[in-house]
Amino acid sequence: MTSSRHASRTLHPLSKARSANAAAGLKNLHQLIQLRWMAVVGQLLTIEVTHYGLGMPLPMREMLTIVGCMAVFNLISMVRWRTRRNVHDVELFIALLIDVGALTAQLYLSGGISNPFVFLYLLQIAVGAMLLRGAYIWFIVGLTSACVVLLAQHSQPLPMAPNMHEGWASPYVLGLLVCFALNAILVVVFITRISHNLRQRDARLAAVRQRAAEEEHIVRMGLLASGAAHELGTPLATMAVILGDWRRVPTLAQDPVLQEEIAEMQTQVQRCKTIVSGILMSAGETRGEDSTQTTVCQFLDTLVRDWRATRSVDAFEFDNRITDDHPMVADATLEQMVFNVLDNAREASPQWVGLQANSDAEALHIVVSDRGPGFSPAVLSHIGTPYQSTKGRPGGGLGLFLSMNVARTLGGTVAARNLPGGGAEVTITLPLAAIGLPT
């Protein structure tokens, strides 16, 4: 199994940012489609009420033709929306231009600037201000302003006097009130929806930036760990050689107490080497080096045996519930990832640590639990973030952070929660497609 195989399962931060923009663009296009359907229905009702209810003659054929063209364009927009392809700003801009053009044509046929519905231009500007940026929105502002100026000079007359003093009896006053109500309601409803879409997009982009920063942090940690490994490698090797020589010195070989202490020192030196190597791989080394073919159950048995041999805990409970064993590729990165979670559990609960393993058709689930105080709400809400820890010492929280990033690289997850009866539980989920071998 190569690292390129895992890389193909993870999205580059730039791809994730594009995905967030695409989702927001599709939602905003859908909002425009809904707004246009409301405009089609509203124009039909207004034309019918004005022509037949108020007895004001209107060029029905031309105005209904414009409404029909808007409906056809909206159907085309719906087909475009269903393709789920990325929606660019220029598409939203063209759609708004068509809406402005349709509104201008209707106003030209029905009194121009004397039509109270001329203020619907403000709705187009408000929607454009939410959807577009830079030159696009200012072009919409300039275009709508030019349309109002042109309608002041060129339009077909509408036999409707303002008669503002007549109040409710004036059709012009009623038109103004209806226009104001439409503007207010549509601005609140659609601007709120569009703002929600944009906030969701910004939240996704912020998450992508955070993920990129974390990955960059891992790279820096890997470089730091690599330098530390080079610095620590020589003294650790020297200590191992000296300890080996001491065990063969005749005077020391006759002392069983010293021999036991030297053996313990050799074990700890070897553990230091293992820790340094594990940090190197967990902090960003390419996975696949020193990989071995095994099965899930064998990997877990070896992992549990190695962890028990190097850690002291009063009681350790291993519950393997895997009934269908799967072939897999194991390496030190996977082992170190689980070790980090087990070490955190042991520090929180030295008296008892539990590890439960189960699998389904899609994933392997490794659950580590303890009987400690659990996670604080602040830590639980930022679980996996570097330096978020209850240990109260420099570097706290890095173990779970590294484990989460290793799991994320494989397409998996690490989730944490507090247990109702006390203690905490961390669940590692790894897709079998990422760690397994074809059967």
N, C-alpha and C positions, 0 to 999 in steps of 0.2 A: 504494500500500500504506500503510495507516494503522497507527498504534501500537495502536489497539484490536484490530486483527487479531492482533497479536503477543500482546497481553495475554490474549486469549481462550485462547491455547495454554499459558499458564503458570498454575499454581495459586497462589492466595493462601496465605501461610504459615498462616493459620487453617484453610484447607481441608486443608492438608497435615497439620496437627496432628490434625484430626478423622479424616483417613484413617488415621493411625497408631493412634489410639484404636480405630477401627473394626476394624482388622486384629487388634489384641490382643484385643478383645472376642469376635470370631469364634473365635479360637484357644482362648480360655478356655471359651467355650461348648462347643466340641468336646471339650475335656478333661472337662467335666462329663458330657457324653453318654457318653464312654468309661467314666468312673467309674460311672455309673448302670448301664450294661450289665454291668459286673463285679458290681455289687450285686445285679442281677437273677439272674445265674447263681449267685453265692454264696449267696443266700437259697434258691434252689431246691435246691441241694446240701445246705445245712444242714437244711432242712425234711425232705428225704428221709432223710438220715442219722439225724436225731434221731427221726423218727417210725417208720421201718422198721428202722434199724440198732440204735438204742439202745432201741427199744420204748417210747418215751415218747409217749403220745397227745397229738396237737396238733389244733386246729381247722383241718384241712387246707383245707376249702373257703374259709374266710375269708382265710387266709394266702396261698393261691394266687391269690385274687382281687386282693389287694393287689399281689402280684408282677405279675399281668397288667396292672393299672392303671399300674404303673411302666413296663412295657414299652411300653404304648400312649403314655404321655406322652413316653417317649424317642423313639418314632417321630415324634411331632409335633415334638419338639425338633430332630430331624434334618432334617425338612422346613423348619423355620425356619432352620436353619443353612445349608441349601443355597440359600436366597434371597440370601445374602451381604449382607443389609442390616445396618446398624449395630446392634450389640448394646449395650444400655444397662445400667447397673448394676442398675436395678430388675428387669430380666428375669432376671439372674443371681440376684438376691435371691429372687425368686419361685420359681425353680427349686430353690434351696437349701431354701426353706420346704417345698416339696413333698417333697423328700428327707427332711427332718426329720420331717414328718408321717407318711410311709410307715414310717420306722424306728420311730417311736413306736407306730404301730398294730401293727406286728409284735411289738414288745416287750410291748405290752399283752396280746396273745394268747398270749404264751409266757413268762410268769413275771415280767414287769415288771423291777424293779431286781435281782431275783435271777438274771436271765439274764446270763451273762458277756459277752454281746455289747452290753451297755448302754454299754460304753466306746467304741463306734463313734460316739457323739456327739462325742467329741474330734476325730475325723476331719472331721466336718462343720464344727466350729469352726475347725480349721486351714485347711481349704479356703476357708471364708468369710473368714478373716483375710487370705488372699492375694488374693482376688478383689474384696472389698468394702472400702469406706472409711466412716469416720464412723459415723453412727447405724445403718447397715445391719448391720455386724458386731456391734455391741453388742446389737442386737435379737436376732440369732441366738444370742449368748451367753445373754441373758436367757430366750429361748424354750427352748433346750435345758435350761437349769437348771430351768425350771418343769416341763418334761416329766419330768425325773428325779424331782423332788419328787412329781409326781402319780403316777408309776409306783410310787413307794414305798408309796402308799396304795391305788391302784386298779389291779388287773391280774388276769388269770386265772392261777391257780396252775399252776406247772410242777413235776411230780413229780421234782425233781432236788435232792438235798441237797448242800450245799457239800462236805462230807467232805474238807476241805483236807488232813487228815493222811494220806489214802490216796494222795496224790501222783498218779502217772500213772494209777492205777486210778480216780480220781475224774472223772466226766464234766464236772463243774464246772471242775476244774483244766485239763482238756483244752480246754474252751471258752475259758477265760481265755488259754491259750497261743495258741490259734488267733486269738482277737481281737487279742492283742498283735502277733502276726506280721502280721495284715492291716493293722492300724493303722500299724505301722512301714514295711511295704513300700509301701503306698499313699501314705503321707505323703511318703516319699522320692521315689517315682516321679512323683506328680502335682504335688507342691509344686515339685519341680525343673523340671518342664515349665512350670508356670504362672509360676514365677520367670523362666524363660527367655523366655517370651512378654512378660512385663512389662519385662524388660531390653531386649528388642528394641523395644518401644514407647517406652521412655525414650530409647533411642539415636536413634530416628527423631525424637522430639520435640526432642532436643538438636540434631540436624541442622537441623530446621526453625528453631529459635531462632538457630542459627549463621547460617543463610541470611538470616533476617530482620535480624540484626545487620549482615551484610555489605551487604544492600540499604540499610539505614539509613546505613551508612558511605558508600556510593556517593552517597546524597543529600547527605550533609554535604560530601563532596568536590566534588559538583557546585556546591553553594552557594559553597564556597571558591574553586573555579575560576571561577565567574561573577564573584565579586568581584575576583579577580586579573585577569580579562579586562578588566573595566572600568578597573582601575588601569593595566594595561599597554597598553590600546588607544591612549590618547592619546600616550604617549611613542613607541610604535612608529610610529604615523602621522606624528608629527613628524619622526622619524628618516628615514622614507621620503621625506617632502617635501624635507628638507634634502639628502639624498643625490641626489635628482633635480635639485635646483638646482645642486649641485656639478658634476654631469656636464655642465651647460650653461654653466658659467663658462669664458670663453675661455682663461684661463691654465691651468686644469686640463684642459680638453678637449684641449690640445696635448700633454699628458703621457700616453702610452699606459700606463705603469706605474700611475699614479694612477687612470686610467680602469678598468683591470682590477681594482684593489683596490676602487674604488667599486662596480663591478658585483657583486663578491663580497659586499660589505657589504649591498647591496640584496637579493641572494639570501638571505642569512642572516636579514635582517629579515623577509622574506616567509616564510621557514621558521618563524620565531618565531610569526608570526601563525597559520600553519597548525597549529603544535603546540598553541597555546592553543585554537584552535577544535576540534581533535581531542580534546583533554582534556575540553572542555566536553561534547561529544557522548558520549564514552566514559564519562564520569562520571555520566551519567544524563539527558541531554537526550533529548527525544522523537525517536524515529526516524521518518523519513519526510520531513524537511525537506531540500530540495535533492536530492530523489531523482531519478534518471535511469533511463530504461528502456534496458537493454542486454542482452547475453548473458553467460553465465558466462565464456566464453573472452575476450570483449572486456574484461570487468571485470578478469580476471586479467592480461591484457596491459597494460592501463592501470596497474594496481597495480604491476606489476613495473617498468614504465618510470618511474613517479613515484618509486618507492623508490630505484632506481638513480641517478636524477638528483640526489637529495638526500643520499645516503649513500655513503661510501667503503668499499669492501671489495675485497680483492685479487682474489677470484674469486667469481662468483655464478652458480649453475647453476639454470636454470628448466626443469623437465620437465613439459610439459602433456600428460597422458595422457587427456584428455577426448575421447571419440570422438563423443558425442551432445550437441551444444551445446544449452543450455536458455535461454530468455528469462528475465530476472530484473530486479529493481529494485535498483540499487546506490546507495549514498550514502556519505558520509564516515565514518559510524560503522563500516560493514563494512571500509572501507579502513584505518581507524585500528586496528581490531582486529588485522588481519593485520600491519600495520606494527609494532605493539607486540611481536609474536612475532618478527618478522624483526630488529628492533632488539636484542632480547635475544640472539638467535643471533649477530648481528654482534659484540656486546660480548664474548661468550664465545669467538668464533672469527673474528677479523678477517681471517684469511687465506682462509676459505671458508665460504659459506652456500649451502644448497640449498633449493629450493622445488619440491615436486612436487604436482600437482593431478590428481585423478581423481574420477569420479562413478559412481554406480549409479542404479537406478531411484528410490531414496528420498532420497539425500543427496549433498552435495558434500563431498569430503574434501581438505583443504589440509594438506600435511605439510611442516613446516619443520625442517631438520636442520642440524647444525653439527659441527665437529671439535674442539670445546673439551673441557674437563675433565669435562663432564657434570654432572648434578645430584647433590648430596650426598644420602645417605639421608634426612636430616632434612628437607631441602627437598622431596624427592620425595614424602615421606609427607604433606606439607601443601601440595602444589602448588596454586597459585591463592589461597592465603591471603595477605591483605595483609601486607607487610613481611617475607615469607619469601623471602630472596634470598641468593645467594652473593656479591653485589657488595660487601657490607660498607659501604654508605653509606645515609644517611637516604633514605627513600622507595623503597628497593629492593623489587622484587616487585610493585609496583603495576601495571606494564604487563600482566603475565600475569593478574593479578587482574581488571583491567578487561576484558581480552579474554574471560576465562571468563564474566564476568557478561553481556557482550553476547551471547555464544553461547548462554548459558542462557536469556536473554530470548527468543531465537528458537527455543528448543526444541532447541538443539544442545549439543555438548560440546566440551571442550578436554582432551586427554589428553597426558601427557608420560611419557617413558621414556628410559633410557640405552641407547645402542646397544652391542652386544657388542664391536665393534671400537674403541670409543671415540667420544666425542661424545654428543650428545643429539638427541632427536626430539620435536617437539610436533605433534600432529595436531588440526586444527580440523575438526569435523564439523557441517555445517549442513544441516538438512532442506530439500529443494528446495521443499516446500510452503510454507515460511516466507519464502523469498527469491525464489521463482520467480513467473512469470506463467503463466496458463493458455495452453496452446498451441492 
